[in-house]
Amino acid sequence: MTGDKRVVAVLGPTNTGKTTYAIERMLGHRTGVIGLPLRLLAREVYDRCVVARGPSVVALVTGEERIVPPRAQYWVCTVEAMPEGMGCDFLAIDEIQLCADPERGHVFTDRLLRARGLHETLFLGADTMRGPIRALVPNAEFIQRERMSTLSYIGPKKISRMKPRSAIVGFSVENVYAIAELIRRQKGGAAVVMGALSPRTRNAQVDMYQNGEVDYLVATDAIGMGLNLDVDHVAFSSLTKFDGRRMRPLAPNELAQIAGRAGRGMKNGTFGVTGDASALDDGTAQAITDHRFTPLKKLNWRNHALQFGSIDRLIQTLEASPDDEILVKAREADDLRALKSIGQTADIMARCTDGPSVRLLWDVCRIPDFRGISSAEHASLLEQIFGYLHQLGKIPDDWMARQIDRIDRTDGDIDALSKRLAFIRTWTYVAQRKGWTDDESHWRGHARSVEDRLSDALHERLTQRFVDRRTSVLLRRLGQKEAMVAEVSNTGEVTVEGEYVGKLEGFRFSQDKGTTGAEAKTIKTAALQALAPQFHLRADRFYNAPDTEIDFTEQGGLMWGKDAVGKLVAGSDALKPHVEVFVDDVAGPEVAQKVQRRLQHFIDRKIAALFEPLMNLSRDETLSGLARGFAFQMVEALGVLPRAQVADEVKALDQDARGALRKHGIRFGQFTIFLPLLLKPAPTRLRLVLWSLSQGIDAFPEAPPPGLVTIPVDKDAPAGSDTMSGYRNAGERAIRIDMLERLADMLRAENTRAGFEAKADMLSITGMTLEQFADLMQGLGYKAAKGERPKVKAVVETPAPQSGVPDPEGGEAYEPDGPVASETGDNAAASGPETVETTEAEAATPAREPAGMAEPEGDAEVETEVFYTFTWGRAPRAQGAQNRRGGEGAQNKGKPGRKGKRGAPQGDKPRGGQKFSARPPKPEKKIDPDNPFAAALMGLKDGK
């Protein structure tokens, strides 16, 4: 140690060992303090000192972090957090050229003018500070240090051609993220370093780069302030930056400070530009390589001799002008702006009537605006904090806890975590202020633990987004030209060199979408080579798999578990579709054939099981003549055939033919001829697929949800899809065909000429409101006349309406294909529970009973109710002409119905070539061949 109060300016370019020299000098004294420009650098220097002297004697003090052991001898601080009046033997200020910085320069200038060690003071920085230091510190000695390696300019270079161990510098968060994303795609990944990162996150990112996990670093100009990294090349993606007020070009000395990070120790380095940055002119490039820059002439200054008599007096002293021509008044800083903002509020002015209050207000205003939301928002927070401190003498624990706990979340993306880290910095700063909380150690530890959790989460998100470990490893192995080892797991995941590259889905390799270009081609080749034996093993397992592991989709796809292994394609017959398999070519024809055979077996068995009644019908050799032809039409229609399409064929069937067809379960309904068993959900789902294939439809209609009596009409669905779904469109809704036949039975008992109202049973089986039922009836060809009448209470219950009416010859109720009881059983078998797609209120709407109504009493207000009267709608002119040519209307005109009600619908006997409509035919004198009881009577007559 040399003489007392020695002041030395150690000046020179980057990579001269100035910081290392300062640390060695400090540790040579009994006590010391060093001020550094960044908390990241402060943490790095602290770690180095701890290694040299142990944690018990080294303190770390920054705005957001405070580690002060009881016997601290060496203090590592940010320049703003340096304690004053400590009387340490040694004091050093690093990057002293920041005295010229518009934002923070006044703090560095104050330390240059007033901060001194008892025995030794060092100012470390660029040679541009020689003149100002000589003028302001006349007794300062100067030590010039030379760079230990050379720095060369190599001009522009694309990021795709950037060599490993390079740092690309951006001057905004968006720019840094965009570059890192590009490097991830092209080079496998990059570490990210920004001043806004917490020390923990920054260290984790730097370690990833230093350890060789990634070969590229993307950073802001934060790396220019003394961070020691293993960087060979620095590339500028921009030559301008936003300095807090405006966009401005970087000066040559600022560029040199960053470029100088390339080449550490005795290793030479290079610098250049990339992206949209224009090439440096020869003069600027030469100045950087020769370390020759324009000397600084002016330093920023702010008065340190503050007076706290009042808010106005404090502001006046802060805005005082310097008395030295080298010094210029600093522009208004954030703390002064906050003071002016909240100092004008009535509450603050009322509180700040004495010196201690004004001093407390100034201390609160010096809380940095880490959040960066808005000046007004920051001022509001400061006002709250000051109010608590002034009124209570501390910040309440519950309020402090709420502020911190709402930030303590590690979910979200990079931006969300970065914002929370910025927010927690405010509270770590507050927790560091002595006397502001009841339990300082608790709140410091709590805030620090939250920051650590957020830091770890942010490091994880940065790594996930900007580092593709797989690509990084594979590129390194490809560069080494070594054979890569690929493996396939039991779940189909494919790894190459231990890195996931894709998945085997069924019998096709699905490559991970993160790979592109030549790298993707190489990875796919290696993966497919490894898959060759796996394809054969899977094919064997698939061929022996039970049918329960295979299924078809409503769009005709064929699935093995969750994997698509093929699809159905149309064959010559709707019930005999073909199979197209999804198998990679590399698997070979043997695997493809095995998969194709297994899928064909599956779909053939599925059709045979679900359409067994239809298959039995097609194979029945006892059917002959018209019955056989009709059976063929039923098979072609997949078991559901609108009666209007085959009206003539049905008419031509005699009783024996119908009986033979009924033995196979065919039901001759008034609207549809169908096999009730094929209306179940599983056959319906398959029928829609087979029908769509045979019709060449691109987007197959989906099967309705099971159990619904009515569903909304899909107006965009292909024609005929309602029939294949087991429904008939009627108005805005479609009704299930078996339930429609039950409704037709009820309508047969009504007088459709004179008009009738909906019965409760009609609404019940459809599950509709009265208005919905009216729309349905109109869709079936009826007219619905709406009316209103007084609503009266029923006093006599009428018996429930019957499903049919007595047959004139005696026996059971009439039904076109047999007893009503038999029909009900068919419905139950076909569709299960009669659930409907309506609300309870809609389904429970009762129909008005026509008899037994009580009259309203006195002058009481009478409620009204809506009712509908339904009558059969008249046929269009063309239809009427057809009827006159022998249709059912012409034949039955003027004839009394055999059920005793004029015009009542009778059954399922359309006449002639008339297109079948929703209007039930009128009764006629001929014996109905569909009525088994009538058929028996006819046999007796023939016997006579």
ABEGO torsion letter per residue (X at the ends): XBBBGBBBBBBEBBGAGAAAAAAAAAAABABBBBBBABAAAAAAAAAAAAAAAEAAABBBBBAABBBBBAABABBBBBAAABBBGAGBABBBBBGAAAAABAAAAAAAAAAAAABBBAABBBBBEBAAAAAAAAAABAABBBBBBBBABBBBBAEBBBAAABBBGBBBBBABAAAAAAAAAAAAAAAGEBBBBBAABBAAAAAAAAAAAAAGABABBBBBAAAABGBBBBBABBBBABABBBAGABBBBBBAAAAAAAAAABEBEABBBBBBBBEABBBBBAAAAAAAAAGBBBBBABBBBBBABBBAABAAAAAAAAABBBABAABBBBBBBAAAAAAAAAAABAAAAAABABAAAAAAAAAAAABBBAAGABAAAAAAAAAAAAAAAAAAGBBBAAAAAAAAAAABBABEBAAAAAAAAAAAAAAAAAAABBGABABAAAAAAAAAAAAAAAAAAAAAAAAAAABBAAAAAAAAAAAAGBBBBBBBBAAGBBBBGGBBAEBBBEABBBBBAABBEAAAAAAAAAAAAAAAAAAAAAAAAAAABBAAABBBBAAGBBBBEABBAEBBBBBABAABBBBBBBBBAAAEAAAAAAAAAAAAAAAAAAAAAAAAAAAAAAABAABBEAAAAAAAAAAAAGGBBBAAAAAAAAAABBAAAAAAAAAAGBBBBAABBBBAAAABAAAAAAAAAAAAAAAGBABBBBBBBBGBABBBBBAABBBGAAAAAGBBBBEABBBBAAAAAAAAAAAAABBAAAEBBBBAAAAAAAGBBAAAAAAAAAAAGBBBBBBBBBBBBBABBBBBBBABBBBAAEEBBBBAAEBAAAAAAAAAAAAEBBBBBBBAAAAABBBBBABGBBBBBEABBBBBBBBBBBBBBBBBAAAAAAAAAGBAAAAABGBBBAAGBBGBBABABBBEABBBBABBBBBBABBBAABAAAAAAAAAAAAX
